[in-house]
Amino acid sequence: MRTPTKIFLVLLICFGMTEVFSPLSAAAEESQALHLLMALDISGSMRRTDPLRLLPKAATIVVNLLDSSDHLGILAFEGTTKMLLTPAPLDADRRRQGIRELQALCPRGPYTDLYTVLAEALKTFAADPAEHRALLLITDGQMDVDPKKGDSAAFSTRLVREIIPQYAQAKIPIYTVAFTTRSDQELLKSMAAATGGRFLLTPSAREVHLAFTWLYENLKHPQTAPIIGDRFLIDPSVAEAVLIAGRAQMWQAVTLTNPNGNHLTQKNHPPNLRWFAAPAFDLVTITQPQPGFWTISGGASGEGKVVLMTDLKLICPLLPADFGADEAPLVGAALVDKGKPVTTSELLESTRFSAEMRFENQDPLTLELTPPLSEQRDIWPPGTMVGRFPPFHYTGQAIIKVTAKSKTFQREQTCTLPVSLPWYKVGMDPGAAGKTASLVCQPSPGRRLKQVWGLLSIQSPAGVVAATFLKPPDEAEFICPLTAASPGPHVVDLRLMGLSSDGRPLSLQPGPWRLDLTASAAPPKPRPIGAPFSLGSWLPRLSSLRVSLPSLSRHWFWLAVALVMIASLTSLALPFYLRRARRPSVEAGEKTALISGADAKGSAEQLNLLLKAQVETLEKERLELKAAVGELRQQLDTLTSEKSQLVEELERLARSSQQHVKVISELEKRLELAEGEAKSVQTEYMNLFARNAEEKKTLAKE
């Protein structure tokens, strides 16, 4: 047990597996052409839930952002289904046609037939054998078919049993958006979960543009620039930037300020900007944007997104399609420039990599990503920064946001991943009376693991940790006996490492559990307090040090010297020790009971267990300190950003003040000239008046 335990302790500190996996290429893979069908609800109830017709306006976000190689089709449904735009590549003409069709949409019809629209979409996909296909379904209602067709509940059952399995078999994910809380959220969630899609609730029409931005991010995984406060950074490698900015107030467009301090609006902007305005958001496309910090005024907090077209990209290698509920998610981040990994130490050291994970409506958890240790470098592509989150222990959707920030550039990747069934279903077999309990671990259906190994630890009420190395069979049930040295409540923890079927490294933490275990054997008898000290009783303990600390075995000479010194010191300290031993102490008795043993083997095991407990304590403290450092750095970044904003605001005010001074000076000069001209005109007028008076007198005399 000595060698596996030592190996596991080292790997536990490294928080990962050290076996050699096939590393993922660091080159950024170009996303495949997307074949997307959008099915939009135009039933009569949309007049009430979307009176301003914000849904079709928000759908233009997808039409504008998809690549020219992507295929897009648009379906409108109520009691019947109509194909508004047949699927085809999105060239300029089809983009304009798609926007025209969306602008012409109008709610009508008393029914919401979800069965028919999904069946029609499936027929459309059947004629399109592309690999990267997806369906977006947005509805504000529930299954409500024309009574002439049949019962709505029966159609819901047929949808789940007949149509949805065909989507799953064809590997076509369905992304569902519940438009307001009145929609059938459970049905929409089940559609997404069964097909590998995602579900989103949009409480009101005011926020529907966020749904299309979310869809685009999950399907295309674009490069984005984080918006910190009301600013975002554009670097020289960006060829085009598309800003999606929600408005703080409906009907009041946002204002952009470029790095030169020029204010750009919907009505006043240069030719390299294209501005699409909707009541709730603005979509601004900037070609060849000026590098530097841009500022958004009048935008809704947290509703902005900046999509970048750039060669410098942030990638997230080894990110899975979903996580298990018992999995401690591993997240990596790397930079690539024109498809090649960025490994320059100066650039990587000056860039802060972080990952944020939020489970549905819970508070986010942030980790600082750091270079992998030497034992992990074969797993990750060159230049990758890594971190590990704790397991969720329940199912749902997790939002992961990975960020890279430096003084010259900023990148962000956001995606939504489902947290589904745990890799192992773990149950407890209490056993018969007086017999040992056990944990029964069974792989969940559809979960396939290989090269599994791990550690089972049991912490006694006194804090002593006993650990057992495990090497369970692949894809099979295994049982872990739970033995206790003393009765009472114990903490049982199970840590497993392994590989998924696609070669992704896994770190699983199904526990811990608090169990009341029965003693499996009589505890060792402690040495009586106050008993005379015996060197013989310490010799087994000294020999156990060689077992627990193998490094001493390579220094026999110094070990012998140490034994002689210990014997000498013992003879000198023996009288003093005997006097101290006559004063019993409960605490000393507990410590003596902890370190004493019947034989060398028992002492060695106890020392090993103590070392393991210390390692686990240090590991917890390390993680806590790491999290604290991450929070402090985040606060520092926020303060630095606020300072930069204040400095830029002061500079802008100074520039504005200088401009105002110049304008005032110019106006004063013009005023002086005007006054001079006025005086000249007045003088000329008086002269003319005088001459006119004289001429009148002359004429009167004549």
C-alpha positions in Angstrom: 0.0 0.0 0.0 3.0 2.3 0.5 3.8 3.0 -3.2 0.2 3.6 -4.4 -0.6 5.8 -1.4 2.5 7.9 -2.0 1.7 8.3 -5.7 -1.9 9.3 -4.9 -0.8 11.9 -2.3 1.4 13.5 -4.9 -1.3 13.5 -7.5 -3.8 14.8 -5.0 -1.7 17.9 -4.5 -1.4 18.3 -8.3 -5.2 18.0 -8.4 -5.2 15.9 -11.6 -4.1 12.7 -13.3 -0.6 12.2 -14.4 -1.1 9.4 -17.0 -0.3 10.3 -20.5 -3.3 11.2 -22.6 -3.5 12.3 -26.2 -3.2 16.0 -25.9 -5.7 18.2 -27.8 -4.1 20.2 -30.6 -3.7 23.8 -29.6 -4.6 25.0 -33.1 -7.9 26.8 -33.1 -10.3 24.8 -35.2 -12.6 26.8 -37.5 -16.2 26.2 -36.5 -18.2 24.0 -38.9 -20.9 25.6 -41.0 -24.1 25.7 -39.0 -27.4 24.5 -40.4 -30.0 26.3 -38.2 -33.8 26.3 -38.3 -35.6 29.0 -36.3 -39.2 28.2 -35.3 -41.0 31.3 -34.1 -44.4 31.3 -32.3 -46.9 33.7 -34.0 -50.0 32.5 -32.2 -52.6 35.1 -31.2 -51.3 35.1 -27.6 -48.2 36.8 -28.8 -50.2 40.0 -29.2 -50.5 40.1 -25.4 -47.0 38.8 -24.5 -45.2 40.8 -27.2 -47.3 43.8 -28.1 -44.3 45.7 -29.6 -43.3 42.7 -31.8 -39.8 42.6 -30.2 -39.4 38.9 -31.0 -38.9 39.3 -34.8 -36.7 42.3 -34.3 -34.5 40.4 -31.9 -34.3 37.4 -34.3 -32.4 39.7 -36.7 -29.4 39.3 -34.3 -28.9 35.8 -35.6 -29.5 36.7 -39.2 -26.8 39.4 -38.9 -24.2 37.4 -37.0 -24.2 34.1 -38.8 -21.4 33.5 -41.3 -22.0 33.5 -45.0 -21.3 29.7 -45.0 -24.0 29.0 -42.4 -27.5 27.8 -43.5 -30.6 29.4 -42.1 -34.2 28.6 -42.4 -37.1 30.4 -40.7 -40.4 28.7 -39.7 -43.5 30.5 -38.3 -46.1 28.4 -36.5 -49.4 28.7 -34.7 -52.2 26.2 -35.6 -50.3 25.5 -38.8 -46.6 25.8 -39.8 -45.2 28.0 -42.7 -41.7 28.1 -44.1 -40.7 31.7 -44.4 -37.1 31.2 -45.5 -35.9 27.9 -47.0 -32.6 26.7 -45.6 -29.7 27.9 -47.7 -26.3 29.7 -47.3 -26.6 33.2 -45.9 -25.4 35.5 -48.7 -26.2 39.2 -48.7 -29.5 38.8 -50.6 -30.7 36.1 -48.3 -29.9 38.1 -45.2 -32.0 41.0 -46.5 -34.8 38.5 -47.4 -34.6 37.0 -43.9 -34.9 40.4 -42.3 -37.8 41.4 -44.5 -39.6 38.2 -43.6 -39.1 38.8 -39.9 -40.3 42.4 -40.1 -43.5 41.2 -41.8 -44.3 38.7 -39.0 -47.6 39.3 -37.3 -49.4 37.2 -34.6 -52.4 35.3 -35.7 -54.2 32.1 -35.1 -55.8 30.8 -31.9 -53.7 27.6 -31.5 -50.1 26.6 -30.7 -49.3 23.3 -32.4 -45.8 22.3 -31.3 -46.2 18.8 -32.6 -46.7 19.9 -36.2 -43.8 22.4 -36.3 -41.3 19.9 -34.9 -42.5 17.3 -37.4 -42.1 19.8 -40.3 -38.7 20.8 -39.1 -37.7 17.1 -38.9 -38.7 16.6 -42.5 -36.6 19.6 -43.5 -33.6 18.3 -41.7 -34.1 14.9 -43.3 -33.2 16.5 -46.7 -30.1 18.1 -45.2 -27.4 15.5 -44.1 -25.1 18.1 -42.6 -23.3 17.3 -39.3 -23.8 20.6 -37.5 -27.5 21.0 -37.3 -29.8 22.6 -34.7 -33.3 23.7 -34.1 -34.3 26.9 -32.2 -37.9 26.8 -30.9 -39.4 29.9 -29.2 -42.9 29.8 -27.8 -45.0 31.6 -25.2 -47.6 28.9 -24.8 -48.2 25.2 -24.3 -49.3 22.4 -26.6 -52.7 23.6 -27.9 -53.9 22.0 -31.1 -57.1 22.4 -33.0 -59.7 20.2 -31.4 -60.5 18.9 -34.8 -57.1 17.3 -34.9 -57.4 15.6 -31.5 -56.5 16.1 -27.9 -53.6 18.4 -26.9 -52.4 16.1 -24.2 -52.3 13.2 -26.6 -50.2 15.2 -29.0 -47.8 16.1 -26.2 -47.3 12.4 -25.5 -46.8 11.6 -29.2 -44.3 14.5 -29.4 -42.2 13.0 -26.5 -42.5 9.4 -27.7 -42.3 9.8 -31.5 -40.7 13.0 -32.6 -38.1 13.8 -29.9 -36.4 10.4 -30.1 -35.9 11.0 -33.8 -34.1 14.3 -33.1 -31.9 12.5 -30.6 -31.1 9.7 -33.0 -30.2 12.2 -35.8 -28.1 14.2 -33.3 -30.0 17.4 -33.9 -30.1 19.4 -30.7 -33.2 21.4 -29.9 -32.6 24.8 -28.2 -35.8 25.9 -26.5 -36.7 29.3 -25.2 -39.7 29.7 -22.9 -41.2 33.1 -23.9 -42.7 34.2 -20.5 -43.5 32.0 -17.6 -46.8 30.9 -19.1 -45.2 28.5 -21.5 -44.8 24.8 -20.9 -41.3 25.0 -19.3 -41.2 21.3 -18.4 -41.9 20.2 -21.9 -39.4 22.6 -23.4 -36.8 21.5 -20.8 -37.3 17.8 -21.6 -36.9 18.5 -25.4 -33.6 20.2 -24.8 -32.3 17.6 -22.4 -33.3 14.6 -24.6 -31.6 16.0 -27.7 -28.5 17.6 -26.2 -29.7 21.2 -26.6 -30.2 23.9 -24.1 -33.2 25.6 -22.4 -33.6 29.2 -21.5 -36.5 31.1 -19.8 -37.1 34.7 -21.0 -39.5 36.2 -18.5 -40.6 39.1 -20.7 -40.4 40.4 -24.3 -38.0 43.1 -23.1 -35.3 40.5 -22.7 -35.9 38.4 -25.8 -32.8 39.8 -27.6 -30.7 38.1 -24.8 -32.1 34.7 -25.9 -30.8 35.1 -29.5 -27.4 36.3 -28.2 -27.3 33.3 -25.9 -28.2 31.0 -28.8 -25.5 32.4 -31.0 -22.9 32.0 -28.3 -23.8 28.4 -27.6 -23.9 27.4 -31.3 -20.9 29.3 -32.7 -18.7 30.0 -29.7 -17.5 33.4 -31.0 -14.6 35.4 -29.7 -15.9 38.2 -27.5 -14.5 41.1 -25.6 -15.6 41.4 -22.0 -17.5 44.6 -21.1 -16.2 45.9 -17.7 -18.5 48.5 -16.4 -19.4 50.4 -19.5 -16.1 49.9 -21.4 -14.5 47.3 -23.7 -11.0 47.1 -25.2 -10.3 46.7 -28.9 -6.8 45.6 -29.9 -5.1 46.0 -33.3 -5.7 42.4 -34.3 -9.5 43.0 -34.4 -10.8 43.4 -38.0 -14.5 43.8 -37.1 -16.5 44.2 -33.9 -20.2 43.7 -33.4 -21.8 45.3 -30.4 -25.1 44.0 -29.1 -26.2 46.5 -26.4 -29.4 46.3 -24.5 -30.9 49.7 -23.8 -31.3 51.0 -20.2 -34.5 52.7 -21.4 -36.8 51.6 -24.2 -36.7 53.7 -27.4 -33.6 55.6 -26.2 -30.6 54.5 -28.3 -27.1 54.0 -26.7 -24.2 56.2 -27.5 -20.7 55.0 -28.3 -17.5 56.9 -27.5 -14.4 55.9 -29.4 -10.9 56.0 -28.0 -10.5 59.6 -29.4 -13.4 60.8 -27.3 -15.8 61.2 -30.2 -19.5 60.4 -29.5 -21.2 58.2 -32.0 -24.9 57.8 -32.2 -27.5 56.2 -34.4 -27.9 59.4 -36.5 -24.3 60.6 -36.3 -21.6 58.0 -37.0 -18.8 57.4 -39.6 -19.2 55.2 -42.7 -17.4 52.2 -41.1 -20.3 51.8 -38.6 -23.6 50.0 -39.5 -26.3 50.7 -36.9 -29.5 48.5 -36.5 -31.8 49.9 -33.9 -34.7 48.1 -32.1 -36.8 49.4 -29.2 -34.9 47.3 -26.6 -31.4 47.0 -28.1 -28.9 48.4 -30.6 -26.8 46.2 -33.0 -23.7 48.1 -34.1 -21.1 46.7 -36.6 -17.7 48.4 -36.6 -15.4 47.6 -39.4 -11.7 48.2 -38.8 -12.4 49.6 -35.3 -9.9 52.0 -33.7 -7.8 50.2 -31.1 -8.3 51.3 -27.5 -11.1 51.6 -24.9 -14.6 52.2 -26.2 -17.4 53.4 -23.9 -21.1 52.6 -24.0 -23.6 55.2 -22.6 -27.2 54.4 -22.0 -26.8 50.6 -22.0 -28.5 48.2 -19.7 -26.1 46.7 -17.2 -25.1 43.1 -18.0 -26.8 43.0 -21.3 -24.0 43.9 -23.6 -21.9 41.6 -25.8 -19.0 42.5 -28.2 -18.3 39.8 -30.9 -14.9 40.0 -32.5 -13.5 39.0 -35.8 -9.8 38.4 -35.0 -6.9 36.1 -35.5 -5.9 36.2 -31.8 -8.3 33.8 -30.1 -9.0 32.3 -26.8 -9.8 28.6 -26.8 -10.9 26.2 -24.1 -9.4 22.7 -24.7 -10.8 19.5 -23.3 -14.1 21.2 -22.5 -16.8 18.5 -22.7 -20.3 18.5 -24.1 -21.6 18.0 -20.5 -20.5 17.4 -17.0 -21.4 14.7 -14.5 -23.0 15.8 -11.2 -20.2 14.1 -9.3 -17.5 15.6 -11.5 -15.0 18.3 -10.4 -14.9 20.2 -13.7 -11.4 20.8 -15.2 -11.3 24.0 -17.2 -8.4 25.1 -19.5 -7.7 28.3 -21.4 -5.1 28.9 -24.2 -4.4 31.6 -26.8 -3.9 30.9 -30.5 -2.8 33.4 -33.1 -3.6 32.6 -36.7 -4.2 29.0 -35.7 -0.9 28.6 -33.8 -0.5 28.3 -30.1 0.8 31.3 -28.2 3.6 30.2 -25.9 5.6 33.4 -25.5 6.4 33.6 -21.8 6.3 37.4 -21.7 2.7 37.5 -23.1 1.4 34.6 -21.0 2.9 36.1 -17.8 1.3 39.5 -18.5 -2.1 37.9 -19.2 -4.5 37.0 -16.4 -6.6 33.9 -17.1 -9.7 33.2 -15.0 -12.8 31.0 -15.2 -16.2 31.7 -13.7 -18.8 29.0 -13.3 -22.4 29.7 -12.3 -25.1 27.0 -11.8 -28.4 28.4 -13.0 -29.5 31.2 -10.6 -26.7 30.7 -8.0 -23.8 33.0 -7.2 -20.8 32.5 -9.5 -17.6 30.8 -8.4 -14.4 32.2 -9.9 -11.0 30.5 -10.2 -7.6 31.9 -11.2 -6.2 29.7 -14.0 -2.5 28.9 -13.6 0.1 26.9 -15.6 -0.2 23.1 -15.1 2.3 21.4 -13.0 5.0 19.4 -14.7 3.1 16.2 -14.1 0.2 17.6 -16.1 1.9 19.2 -19.1 1.4 16.2 -21.3 -2.4 16.5 -20.9 -2.8 20.1 -22.1 -1.8 21.9 -25.2 1.3 24.3 -24.9 0.6 27.5 -23.2 -2.7 26.3 -21.5 -3.7 27.6 -18.1 -5.9 25.3 -16.0 -8.1 25.2 -12.9 -10.6 22.9 -11.3 -14.0 23.6 -9.8 -15.7 21.7 -7.0 -18.5 19.2 -8.1 -22.1 20.4 -8.2 -23.8 17.2 -6.9 -27.0 18.0 -8.7 -28.2 18.3 -12.3 -29.1 21.4 -14.3 -27.3 23.9 -16.5 -23.9 25.5 -15.7 -22.7 28.7 -17.4 -18.9 28.8 -17.8 -17.1 32.1 -18.7 -13.4 32.0 -19.4 -11.5 35.3 -19.7 -8.0 36.4 -20.7 -7.1 39.9 -19.8 -3.9 42.0 -20.4 -3.1 45.6 -20.9 -3.3 45.3 -24.7 -6.1 42.8 -25.3 -9.0 41.1 -23.7 -10.9 37.9 -24.7 -13.8 36.0 -23.3 -15.6 32.7 -24.1 -19.0 31.9 -22.6 -21.0 28.7 -23.0 -23.8 26.8 -21.2 -23.2 23.1 -20.4 -25.6 20.7 -18.9 -24.8 18.9 -15.6 -26.4 15.5 -16.0 -26.3 12.1 -14.4 -23.3 11.4 -12.1 -20.6 9.0 -13.4 -21.3 6.7 -10.5 -24.4 6.0 -8.5 -23.2 5.4 -5.0 -25.3 3.8 -2.3 -24.5 2.4 1.2 -25.0 -1.2 2.2 -25.3 -1.1 6.1 -24.6 -4.8 6.4 -25.9 -7.1 9.0 -25.7 -6.4 12.7 -22.1 -6.2 13.8 -20.7 -6.6 10.3 -18.8 -4.1 8.1 -20.8 -1.6 6.1 -19.8 -0.8 2.5 -20.2 1.6 -0.4 -21.7 0.2 -3.6 -20.6 2.2 -6.7 -22.3 1.5 -10.0 -21.7 3.3 -13.3 -24.7 5.4 -14.5 -26.4 4.3 -17.7 -24.5 5.7 -20.7 -21.5 6.6 -18.7 -18.3 4.8 -19.8 -15.0 5.2 -17.9 -11.7 3.5 -18.2 -8.4 3.5 -16.3 -10.2 4.2 -13.1 -8.4 4.4 -9.8 -8.7 6.4 -6.6 -8.7 6.6 -2.8 -11.2 5.8 -0.1 -10.6 7.8 3.1 -12.4 7.4 6.4 -11.9 10.0 9.1 -12.7 8.9 12.7 -14.3 11.1 15.4 -10.8 11.8 16.7 -9.7 13.2 13.4 -7.5 10.2 12.3 -7.7 9.5 8.6 -7.4 5.9 7.2 -7.0 5.7 3.4 -7.3 2.8 1.0 -6.0 2.8 -2.6 -8.6 1.6 -5.2 -8.2 0.2 -8.7 -11.8 -0.7 -9.6 -12.7 -2.4 -12.9 -13.6 -0.3 -15.9 -17.3 0.1 -16.6 -18.3 -2.2 -13.8 -19.8 -2.1 -10.3 -17.4 -2.2 -7.4 -17.8 -2.3 -3.6 -15.7 -0.5 -1.0 -15.8 -2.0 2.5 -16.0 0.6 5.3 -13.9 -0.5 8.4 -13.6 1.6 11.5 -11.1 1.4 14.3 -13.5 2.9 16.8 -17.3 3.3 16.9 -19.1 6.6 16.2 -19.7 9.1 13.4 -17.1 8.9 10.6 -16.6 11.0 7.5 -16.2 8.9 4.4 -14.8 10.4 1.2 -14.2 8.8 -2.2 -12.0 10.4 -4.9 -11.7 8.7 -8.3 -9.7 9.5 -11.4 -10.1 8.1 -14.8 -10.8 8.7 -18.5 -14.0 9.2 -20.3 -14.8 7.2 -23.5 -13.4 10.1 -25.6 -10.1 10.3 -23.6 -11.0 13.3 -21.4 -9.4 13.3 -17.9 -11.9 13.0 -15.1 -11.8 13.9 -11.4 -14.8 12.5 -9.5 -15.9 13.3 -5.9 -19.2 11.5 -5.1 -18.8 12.2 -1.4 -18.3 13.0 1.4 -20.8 11.1 3.6 -21.2 11.2 7.4 -21.8 7.6 8.6 -22.1 6.1 12.0 -19.7 3.1 11.7 -19.2 0.2 14.2 -15.7 -0.6 15.3 -14.2 -3.4 13.3 -11.5 -4.2 15.9 -10.5 -3.3 19.4 -8.6 0.0 19.4 -4.9 -0.1 20.4 -4.3 0.2 24.2 -2.7 3.5 25.0 0.5 3.5 27.2 -0.4 4.4 30.8 0.1 8.0 31.7 3.1 8.4 34.0 4.7 5.0 33.0 8.5 5.1 32.9 10.0 5.9 29.5 11.4 2.9 27.6 13.8 3.2 24.7 12.7 -0.2 23.5 9.1 1.1 23.1 10.5 3.8 20.7 12.6 1.6 18.5 9.6 0.3 16.5 8.5 3.9 16.0 12.0 4.8 14.7 11.9 1.9 12.3 8.4 3.1 11.2 9.9 6.4 10.2 11.9 4.5 7.6 8.6 3.0 6.3 6.7 6.3 6.2 9.6 8.4 5.0 11.5 6.4 2.4 14.0 9.2 2.0 15.7 8.2 5.3 16.4 4.7 4.0 19.0 6.2 1.7 21.0 7.6 4.7 21.8 4.7 7.0 24.9 6.3 8.4 23.0 9.4 9.5 20.2 7.3 10.9 22.7 5.4 13.1 24.2 8.7 14.3 20.7 10.0 15.1 19.9 6.8 17.1 23.1 7.3 19.2 22.2 11.0 19.8 18.7 10.1 20.8 19.9 7.4 23.2 22.3 10.0 24.8 19.7 12.6 25.1 17.2 10.1 26.6 19.6 9.2 29.4 20.1 12.9 30.2 16.4 13.7 30.1 15.1 10.6 31.8 15.0 12.1 35.4 13.2 15.2 34.2 10.8 13.2 32.2 9.9 10.9 35.2 9.1 14.0 37.3 6.9 15.4 34.6 5.2 12.0 34.1 3.9 12.1 37.6 1.5 15.0 36.7 -1.1 13.3 34.6 -2.7 15.3 31.7 -5.7 14.3 29.7 -4.3 16.0 26.6 -0.9 14.2 27.0 -2.7 10.9 27.4 -4.7 11.5 24.2 -1.5 12.3 22.3 0.2 9.3 23.7 -2.7 7.1 22.8 -2.6 8.5 19.3 1.1 7.8 18.6 1.6 4.6 20.5 1.1 1.2 18.9 1.4 -2.5 19.6 4.0 -3.1 16.9 6.0 -1.3 14.2 3.4 -2.0 11.5 0.6 -0.3 13.5 2.8 2.8 14.2 3.8 3.1 10.5 0.2 3.0 9.4 -0.8 5.6 12.0 2.0 7.9 10.9 1.0 7.5 7.3 -2.6 8.3 8.1 -1.5 11.4 10.0 0.6 12.5 7.0 -2.4 12.0 4.8 -4.7 14.1 7.0 -2.0 16.8 7.1 -1.8 16.7 3.3 -5.6 17.0 2.9 -5.7 19.9 5.4 -2.9 21.7 3.6 -4.7 21.1 0.3 -7.9 22.6 1.6 -5.9 25.6 3.0 -4.2 26.0 -0.4 -7.5 26.1 -2.3 -8.9 28.6 0.2 -5.9 30.8 -0.2 -6.0 30.5 -3.9 -9.7 31.5 -4.0 -8.9 34.5 -1.7 -6.0 35.6 -3.9 -8.4 35.3 -6.9 -10.9 37.5 -5.2 -8.3 40.1 -4.3 -7.0 40.1 -7.8 -10.5 40.6 -9.1 -11.0 43.5 -6.8 -7.6 44.9 -7.8 -8.6 44.6 -11.5 -12.0 46.3 -10.7 -10.2 49.2 -8.9 -7.7 49.5 -11.7 -10.4 49.6 -14.2 -12.3 52.2 -12.3 -9.1 54.2 -11.9 -8.5 54.0 -15.6 -12.1 55.1 -16.3 -11.7 58.1 -13.9 -8.4 59.1 -15.5 -9.9 58.8 -19.0 -13.0 60.8 -17.8 -10.7 63.5 -16.4 -8.7 63.6 -19.6 -11.9 63.7 -21.6 -13.2 66.6 -19.5 -9.9 68.3 -19.8 -10.0 67.9 -23.6 -13.6 69.1 -23.6 -12.7 72.0 -21.4 -9.9 73.0 -23.7 -12.3 72.8 -26.7 -14.8 74.9 -24.8 -12.0 77.5 -24.0 -11.1 77.6 -27.7 -14.7 78.0 -28.7 -15.2 80.8 -26.2 -12.1 82.6 -27.4 -13.3 82.2 -31.0 -16.7 83.5 -30.0 -15.1 86.5 -28.1 -13.1 87.4 -31.2 -16.1 87.1 -33.4 -18.1 89.2 -30.9 -15.4 91.9 -31.0 -15.4 91.9 -34.8 -19.2 92.1 -34.7 -19.1 95.0 -32.3 -16.6 96.8 -34.5 -18.7 96.1 -37.6 -21.8 97.3 -35.7 -19.9 100.6 -34.7 -18.8 101.1 -38.3 -22.4 100.5 -39.6 -23.7 102.9 -36.9 -21.2 105.6 -37.9 -21.9 105.1 -41.5 -25.6 105.3 -40.8 -25.2 108.6 -38.8 -23.1 110.1 -41.7 -25.8 109.1 -44.2 -28.4 110.5 -41.9 -26.5 113.8 -41.6 -26.0 114.0 -45.4 -29.6 113.2 -46.0 -30.6 116.0 -43.6 -28.4 118.5 -45.4 -29.7 117.4 -48.7 -33.3 118.0 -47.5 -32.4 121.5 -46.3 -30.8 122.2 -49.6 -33.8 121.0 -51.5 -36.1 123.0 -49.2 -34.2 126.2 -50.0 -34.4 125.6 -53.7 
